[in-house]
């Protein structure tokens, strides 16, 4: 009887641990800048959370973004102007694709 209780307790502890320390999935934000060499980095801001990533060959991606609404800013190189995309919705476990972002001069 004591052995059965200990076994059940051990199984319960393992199950609890699996859920308590489940990895953070988060969501993601991705986009493509045109022209491809027109930007160096991008920022995603939501409240006090700020994410930064490089723009490589015109593409950028933020991974493990918390669920919420973000403002994405593409830091453009001269002669282009920075681009700002507001109200970018992110859900846990889902990808948000901003598509093509054309930089204005």
C-alpha positions in Angstrom: 0.0 0.0 0.0 2.8 2.4 0.9 4.6 1.6 -2.3 1.4 2.3 -4.4 1.0 5.7 -2.7 4.7 6.6 -3.4 4.3 5.5 -7.0 1.2 7.7 -7.5 2.9 10.6 -5.7 5.9 10.2 -8.0 3.7 10.1 -11.2 1.8 13.2 -10.0 5.1 15.1 -9.3 6.4 14.3 -12.8 3.1 15.3 -14.4 3.0 18.6 -12.4 6.6 19.3 -13.4 5.9 18.7 -17.0 3.2 21.3 -17.0 4.8 23.8 -14.6 8.0 24.0 -16.7 6.4 23.8 -20.1 8.5 25.8 -22.6 7.3 29.3 -23.7 6.1 29.0 -27.2 5.4 32.6 -27.9 4.5 33.9 -31.3 6.5 35.4 -34.1 6.5 38.4 -36.4 8.2 38.3 -39.9 8.4 40.7 -42.8 10.3 41.6 -46.0 11.7 45.0 -46.7 11.8 46.5 -50.2 14.5 47.4 -51.3 16.3 44.6 -49.7 19.3 46.7 -48.8 17.2 49.6 -47.5 17.2 48.7 -43.8 19.6 47.5 -41.1 17.4 46.5 -38.2 13.8 46.2 -37.0 12.2 46.8 -33.6 8.9 45.4 -32.1 7.5 47.3 -29.1 4.6 46.2 -26.9 4.2 48.1 -23.6 7.6 47.6 -21.8 8.6 44.7 -24.1 11.1 45.7 -26.8 12.5 43.2 -29.4 15.3 44.0 -31.8 16.5 42.0 -34.8 18.7 42.5 -37.8 17.4 42.8 -41.4 19.3 40.4 -43.6 18.8 40.4 -47.3 15.6 42.3 -46.8 14.0 39.8 -44.3 13.5 40.0 -40.6 11.9 37.8 -38.0 11.1 38.2 -34.3 10.7 34.8 -32.5 9.3 34.1 -29.0 7.3 37.3 -29.0 4.7 37.4 -26.1 1.1 37.5 -27.1 -0.1 41.1 -27.5 -0.2 44.0 -29.9 3.0 45.4 -31.2 4.3 48.4 -33.1 7.0 47.3 -35.6 9.6 49.9 -36.7 12.0 49.3 -39.6 15.2 51.3 -39.2 15.9 52.4 -42.8 19.2 53.6 -44.3 19.4 56.9 -46.1 17.8 58.0 -48.4 14.9 55.9 -47.2 12.6 56.8 -44.3 11.8 54.5 -41.3 8.6 52.5 -41.7 6.2 52.0 -38.8 3.5 49.3 -38.7 1.0 49.6 -35.8 -1.5 47.2 -34.3 0.5 44.1 -35.1 -1.3 41.2 -33.3 0.7 38.3 -32.0 -0.8 35.1 -30.6 1.1 32.3 -28.8 2.2 29.6 -31.1 1.2 31.6 -34.3 3.2 33.4 -36.9 2.3 36.9 -37.9 3.5 37.8 -41.5 3.7 41.5 -42.3 4.4 40.7 -45.9 6.3 43.2 -48.0 7.1 46.6 -46.5 8.1 49.2 -49.1 10.4 51.9 -47.8 9.6 55.4 -49.0 12.3 58.0 -49.9 
